[in-house]
Amino acid sequence: MRLIYFGTPEFAASQLEAILAAGHDVAAVVTAPDKPAGRGKKTQCSEVKLTALKHGLPLLQPEKLRDPSFLQALESYHADLFVVVAFRMLPAVVWKMPAHGTFNLHASLLPQYRGAAPINHAIINGETETGLTTFFLNEEIDKGEVIMRESVGIRPNETAGELHDELMLIGNKVIVETIRKIEEDDIQPVAQERLASDTKLNEAPKITKDFCFIRWNRDCRSIYNHIRGLSPYPAAHTKLLSDQNSTLDLKVFASTIEHGTPTEPPATVITDNKSYLKIAANDGYIHLTTLQQAGKKAMNVSEFLRGFRFEGRWRALI
């Protein structure tokens, strides 16, 4: 079959490499337009574009997915199947185009964790299992009929970044197997309603800056999961205030839990200014072990405390 591949970030670039390594005919690649990024606002292209250029594949970077010239270009390739990984929502005029349909690889066990950030939300919610799902696109986001599902365990201390990399590699196998099944007409798509259990369906909406803010008036496990579920990107953050009206903005990449019954109110900052920095929660303390002060590099807590000294009383914003 002739394929057209849609994707943008590193996760999608890995799947494109796997498809090409398996010998499939990728007629063209669709990815996001180049855009300015970073402090210097230099124009940067997507990881999928770099992969396509490396392999000499035809490349499409539409601003608008309903643009007539883009639709005409898609049709000109006479593709049998569209494959989508980490891309924008496609309009029906696009996903209905190929004879064998359009399928997406999603980083959760659908119907759980529909949305833009399934890896982050699964860890934040304390899940012990997630996985990968391939499904045919339809009119609703992440609700099409399921082709394959692959379960993956989540380790107790695993971060979102570590789980991302693990799922990315497992996804290489899943996406190639899905293409093979479609090519050999060896599929029995299942409606997601049949896969839904009696448990609540969790959603995985886009991560916002406000969502990344740590709420210290919660239990330690919830705070710990919040931190690792956002590490290393976009990272949990907190603002510390002193009784002298000094402020300190921190990103927190790693932490540990000290169980106990705090005598201090939640959000109280406690440190020896040498080796530890901890903040009181409802049922113990969260030790900040890897952190980053605004405008500086990430570092371990001992290194941080060699350059910053807490004077007086400090608390974290709740």
N, C-alpha and C positions, 0 to 999 in steps of 0.2 A: 504493500500500500504506500501511496504518497502521503506524507504528513506535512502539516504546517504546525510549527511549535510557537506557543505564546508564553512569555515569561520575562522576568526582570532581574531579581536578586540572585545572590550566590546559590541559594537553595535550588532555584530553577536552572541555573547554569550547570549544576552537577547532574541534574536529570537529563538535560540536553546532551551532555557528554556521554551518559549511559546509553541513550537512544542511538547515538551515532556509533558508539562502540559495538552495539548489537547489530549493526549493519542496516538499520532502517533508512529509508529514502526520505530525508527531510528536504522538502522542496523549497521552503522558505522559513524564516524566523521573524516573529513579530515581537517587538519590545518597546519600552517607553522611550520617548524622545530624550535626547541629551539635555541636561539642565545644569545650571550653576550650583556648586556645592562647596562647603567648607568656608573658612574665613576669607580666603582669597577670591571666592565666588568663581573659581575656574570651572569651565564646562567639563562635566564628567558624563561618561556613558555607563550603561548598565553592565553587570557581569555577563548577562546573556548576550549582549551585543559583542562583547570581547570574545566570547566563545564562538559566536557565529562568524566573526571576522577571521578568527584563527583557522576555521575550517572552510573559509571561502563560501559561506552560504548566503544566498540572497536575503536582504534585510529590509524590513518595513518598520517604520517608526511613526505611526499616525498620531496626530494630536487628537483627532476625533474619529471614533470607531464607526460612525455612520457616514463618514465622508465618501462620496461616490467614487472618487479616484482610488481610495483604499479598498473599497468593496470590489471594484473592477480588477484591481491587482490581485486580490485574493482569489477571485474566480478564475483568473488567467492561469493559475498553477494547477487547476483540476485535481485538487487534493481529495483523497478518500476519507481522511480523518484529521481532525484538529485536536491537539494536545495542549492543555493549559496547566501551568504551574505558577502560582504567585503572580497573578496578573490582575488587571482590572476586570470588572464585571462586563461580560460581552453582551451586546444586544442580540436579540433573536435572529436578526438578519445575518449575523455572523455565525452563531453556533449552529444554526439550522442548515448552513451551506453544504457541508460535506455529506456524502451518501451514508457514511458509517457514523455520523454524529460527531460530537465534541465531548471529550472527557477531561476532568480536572483531577489533580492529585491534591488531597487536603490532609493536613497534618493533625488529624484526630480520628477517633473512631466515630464517624457520623452515625446517628444524628447528634451525638454529643459535640459541643464546642464548634458550632457553626460560627463563622465570622473571621475577622482579619488576624486575630492573635491567639490561635488555639494552643500553641506551645506555652506561651506565658500564662494563660488562664488555667491550664491544667495543673501547672505547678503551684500557682498562687492558691488554688482551691484544695491543695493537698492530695491530689490524685496519686494513686500508685500505679496506674496503667493508662496509657494512651495508645496511639498508633497512627496508621495511615489508611486513607480511604481513596479509592478511585471511583468516580461516579459520573454519569452523563449529565451535562448541563440541561437545565430547563429554565422556566421563567422566574424561579425564585432562587435566591442566593443559597448555595450549599444544600439544596433540598432534592437534587435529582436522584435517579435510581442508582443504587450502589452496584459496582462491578466487582471490586475486591476490597477486603479489609485485612490489615496486618496489625496484630497487637504488639505493643512494646511496653515493657515495664519501666517505671520511673523510680530511680534510686532515691532514698530518703534525703540525701544532701545534693542531689543533682540540680544544676542551674539550668536556666532556659538556654543559655549558649551551648552547654554540653548536650542537652537533649536535642536541640536544633541540629547539631552536627551528626548525632546518632541517627535521627530520622532522615536526614539528608542522604546518608549512605544506604540505609534500608530502602528508601524511596527509589533508589536506582534500580533495585531488583523488582520492586512492585510495579513501577511504570513500564518497564520492558515486558514483564509478564502480562500486564493488562493489554498492551498493544498486541502481543502474540495471541491472546485469547480472542480479541476482537477480529484479528486477521483470520483466525481459524474458525470463527463463528462458534467459539466454545464459551459462551457467556450466558448467564441467566440473571439479568439485572433484577434487583430486589428493591421495592419501594421502601423508603426509610421508615415509614410508619410501621412496617413489619419488624423493623430492628429496634424500635424504641421500647425500652423496658418500662416498668411502673415507676422508676425513679425520675426525679426532676431532670429536665434537659437543661444543661448549662450552656450559656452563650459565650462567645469569645470576641467581643467588640474591639475595635481599634483602641490601642493604649493612648490615653491622653496624659498631658503633663500633670494635671491635678490628680489623676489616678495613681501616679508614681509617688505621690507624697505619703510618707509613712505616718499612720495614725497610731500614736504610742499608747492610747487608752484601750488597747486590745490585748488579747493573750499572746504569749511569746511565740507559740507555734504559728499563729496567723501572721505575725510580723515577720518571722523568719521565712515563711513561705513566700510572703510578698517580696522580700528582698531577693531571694534566689530566683523567683519567677521573673524578675526584671533584670537579672544580671547576665551578661554585661551590658546589654542595651535594651531599653533606654536608661536603665538604672533607677533604683529607688532613691529618693532624696529627702532630706530633712533640713530644717532651719533651727539652729540653736541660738538662744538668747541669754545674755548674762544680766545679773542684777545691776550692772553698770551700763546697760543698754548697748553692749557690743553684740554683733550678730555674726554668725558663721553658717554659710551654706555648704552642705556636704552631699555628695553622692555616695551611696553605700553599695558596695559590690559583694561583700561577704560578711557573715556574722555567725555568732554561736549563741546558744541559749544557756543561761544560768537559771535553773529552776529554784524557786524559793518563794518566800512571802516578803515582798519589799516593805520596809518601814517608811519609805519615801513615796510621795505621790507619783503616779504615772508621769513619764516624760522628764523625770529628774535625771540630770547628767552627773555621773560619778566617775572619777578618774584619779590615778596616782600620778598623772603627768609624765609617766615613764613607759609603762607596758600595757595598760589597759584603759579602755574608754567604754563605759557601759551606760545604758539608759533604762530606767525602770519601766516595766510594763505592768499589766494587771496581776500576773502570776509569776514574776521573776524579772530577769534582766536580759537585755540583748547586748552582747558585746560586739562592737563594730571592729572588725578585723582587717578589712580592706576598704579604704575610703578615698575620696578625692575632694579636696577643697577647690572651690571655684577658681578657675584660672591656673590650676596646677595639675600635676600628673597624679595618677592613682598610686597609692602606696599602702604598705601595711601599717598597723596602728602605732607600732614602736617608732617607725620612721617619721610618721606624722607628728607624734608627740615630741620628737626632737626639734621640730620646727615651730610648734605651736604650744603655748602654755595657757591652761585654763586658770584664770584668777577669779576668786569670788564664787558665787553660785550661778550655775547655768541650768537651763531647762530647754527641752525641745518643744517646738510648737506642736500642738495636737490638732 
